[in-house]
Amino acid sequence: MTALAPTAMSTPVITIREEIPFDVAAREALLDAALGTERFAKTAERLRDGRLPAEGLSLVASADGRLIGSVRLWNIAAGRGRPALLLGPLAVDAGFRCCGVGGELMRHALAEAEARGHGAVLLVGDAPYYRRFGFSAERTAALRLPGPYARERFLARELVGGALAGAHGLVSATGRRLSRPPARRFRALAGNDTRLASHAA
Ligand SMILES: CC(C)(COP(=O)(O)OP(=O)(O)OC[C@H]1O[C@@H](n2cnc3c(N)ncnc32)[C@H](O)[C@@H]1OP(=O)(O)O)[C@@H](O)C(=O)NCCC(=O)NCCS
């Protein structure tokens, strides 16, 4: 867990830590508010649906104990036989934007991914935002996602030099599968099973 230094007496203490089951409802509310329920229709969701996030790579930001930010990464193959991660969604509570929380979540997520031996991270998002973390469309030109997307928003960053050299073909999900069928997962979202619900978004 990392605490961001407060800048004034009244400034809340913001911490970045790994997500726990208790965070699920607040994380889902945050994502609904930031991205709307149409997030479930995005092509990137096809790579997350029915899967667990990558081990140790679900992070939250909290301000005096309240969840104000979330980012998760997912195991994928960037073309046949090339393990990588998909980052997203990344979201910060509207009341806490533009004060560095998104950047801290990104830096922690990328550092943790690197520490865990991952070679590359892909995402679909705004290049003007993600470029500051080293993402570009350079390494995704020969890759394709399983659905519609804007080519200029399909970005990647290598954590290990050359990890995406020559990468081509379809990006596919490789993460651990949820062990229960969808109907059970919806019940979990209603609050009966926080372990499953934590991975259902
Ligand atoms: C994108 C988001 C996570 C950034 O969080 P944040 O805590 O405000 O980020 P930071 O404080 O680290 O960075 C803020 C900077 O990023 C810029 N920025 C924010 N969103 C941007 C975007 N979509 N495109 C370009 N720049 C953007 C801000 O203008 C600000 O610039 P500055 O540093 O020059 O002032 C947040 O705006 C958010 O939750 N947006 C809605 C959800 C979303 O779009 N998520 C990304 C898609 S997965």
The ligand as an SDF file (V2000), in Angstrom:
LIG
                    3D

 48 50  0  0  0  0  0  0  0  0999 V2000
   -8.9240    9.3350  -17.3880 C   0  0  0  0  0  0  0  0  0  0  0  0
   -8.9460    9.4670  -15.8610 C   0  0  0  0  0  0  0  0  0  0  0  0
   -8.7980    8.0890  -15.2390 C   0  0  0  0  0  0  0  0  0  0  0  0
   -7.7590   10.3330  -15.4300 C   0  0  0  0  0  0  0  0  0  0  0  0
   -7.7190   10.3720  -14.0190 O   0  0  0  0  0  0  0  0  0  0  0  0
   -7.0530   11.6090  -13.2530 P   0  0  0  0  0  0  0  0  0  0  0  0
   -6.9050   11.2300  -11.8270 O   0  0  0  0  0  0  0  0  0  0  0  0
   -7.8030   12.8510  -13.5530 O   0  0  0  0  0  0  0  0  0  0  0  0
   -5.6240   11.6650  -13.9650 O   0  0  0  0  0  0  0  0  0  0  0  0
   -4.3640   12.4930  -13.5640 P   0  0  0  0  0  0  0  0  0  0  0  0
   -4.6950   13.4810  -12.4850 O   0  0  0  0  0  0  0  0  0  0  0  0
   -3.2490   11.5690  -13.3070 O   0  0  0  0  0  0  0  0  0  0  0  0
   -4.0330   13.2680  -14.9180 O   0  0  0  0  0  0  0  0  0  0  0  0
   -4.7940   14.3740  -15.2590 C   0  0  0  0  0  0  0  0  0  0  0  0
   -4.3010   14.8970  -16.6000 C   0  0  0  0  0  0  0  0  0  0  0  0
   -4.7570   14.0050  -17.6200 O   0  0  0  0  0  0  0  0  0  0  0  0
   -5.5090   14.7390  -18.5600 C   0  0  0  0  0  0  0  0  0  0  0  0
   -6.5480   13.8700  -19.0920 N   0  0  0  0  0  0  0  0  0  0  0  0
   -7.5610   13.2830  -18.4260 C   0  0  0  0  0  0  0  0  0  0  0  0
   -8.3140   12.5600  -19.2650 N   0  0  0  0  0  0  0  0  0  0  0  0
   -7.7620   12.7140  -20.4840 C   0  0  0  0  0  0  0  0  0  0  0  0
   -8.0870   12.2330  -21.7580 C   0  0  0  0  0  0  0  0  0  0  0  0
   -9.1500   11.4370  -21.9660 N   0  0  0  0  0  0  0  0  0  0  0  0
   -7.3020   12.5850  -22.7930 N   0  0  0  0  0  0  0  0  0  0  0  0
   -6.2190   13.3880  -22.6070 C   0  0  0  0  0  0  0  0  0  0  0  0
   -5.8580   13.8810  -21.4140 N   0  0  0  0  0  0  0  0  0  0  0  0
   -6.6410   13.5480  -20.3720 C   0  0  0  0  0  0  0  0  0  0  0  0
   -6.0500   15.9280  -17.7760 C   0  0  0  0  0  0  0  0  0  0  0  0
   -6.3970   16.9850  -18.6290 O   0  0  0  0  0  0  0  0  0  0  0  0
   -4.8620   16.2620  -16.9000 C   0  0  0  0  0  0  0  0  0  0  0  0
   -3.9140   16.9500  -17.6620 O   0  0  0  0  0  0  0  0  0  0  0  0
   -2.7950   17.8910  -16.9560 P   0  0  0  0  0  0  0  0  0  0  0  0
   -1.9340   16.9840  -16.1290 O   0  0  0  0  0  0  0  0  0  0  0  0
   -2.0720   18.4880  -18.1080 O   0  0  0  0  0  0  0  0  0  0  0  0
   -3.5690   18.8570  -16.1290 O   0  0  0  0  0  0  0  0  0  0  0  0
  -10.2360   10.1570  -15.3710 C   0  0  0  0  0  0  0  0  0  0  0  0
  -10.3850   11.3770  -16.0600 O   0  0  0  0  0  0  0  0  0  0  0  0
  -11.4910    9.3190  -15.5640 C   0  0  0  0  0  0  0  0  0  0  0  0
  -11.8340    8.5180  -14.7110 O   0  0  0  0  0  0  0  0  0  0  0  0
  -12.2050    9.5300  -16.6870 N   0  0  0  0  0  0  0  0  0  0  0  0
  -13.4480    8.8240  -16.9750 C   0  0  0  0  0  0  0  0  0  0  0  0
  -13.1910    7.3580  -17.2680 C   0  0  0  0  0  0  0  0  0  0  0  0
  -12.2600    7.1830  -18.4400 C   0  0  0  0  0  0  0  0  0  0  0  0
  -12.3710    7.8590  -19.4680 O   0  0  0  0  0  0  0  0  0  0  0  0
  -11.3140    6.2390  -18.2870 N   0  0  0  0  0  0  0  0  0  0  0  0
  -10.3240    5.9400  -19.2900 C   0  0  0  0  0  0  0  0  0  0  0  0
  -10.8190    4.8960  -20.2310 C   0  0  0  0  0  0  0  0  0  0  0  0
  -10.4380    3.2540  -19.6550 S   0  0  0  0  0  0  0  0  0  0  0  0
  1  2  1  0
  2  3  1  0
  2  4  1  0
  2 36  1  0
  4  5  1  0
  5  6  1  0
  6  7  2  0
  6  8  1  0
  6  9  1  0
  9 10  1  0
 10 11  2  0
 10 12  1  0
 10 13  1  0
 13 14  1  0
 14 15  1  0
 15 16  1  0
 15 30  1  0
 16 17  1  0
 17 18  1  0
 17 28  1  0
 18 19  1  0
 18 27  1  0
 19 20  2  0
 20 21  1  0
 21 22  1  0
 21 27  2  0
 22 23  1  0
 22 24  2  0
 24 25  1  0
 25 26  2  0
 26 27  1  0
 28 29  1  0
 28 30  1  0
 30 31  1  0
 31 32  1  0
 32 33  2  0
 32 34  1  0
 32 35  1  0
 36 37  1  0
 36 38  1  0
 38 39  2  0
 38 40  1  0
 40 41  1  0
 41 42  1  0
 42 43  1  0
 43 44  2  0
 43 45  1  0
 45 46  1  0
 46 47  1  0
 47 48  1  0
M  END
$$$$
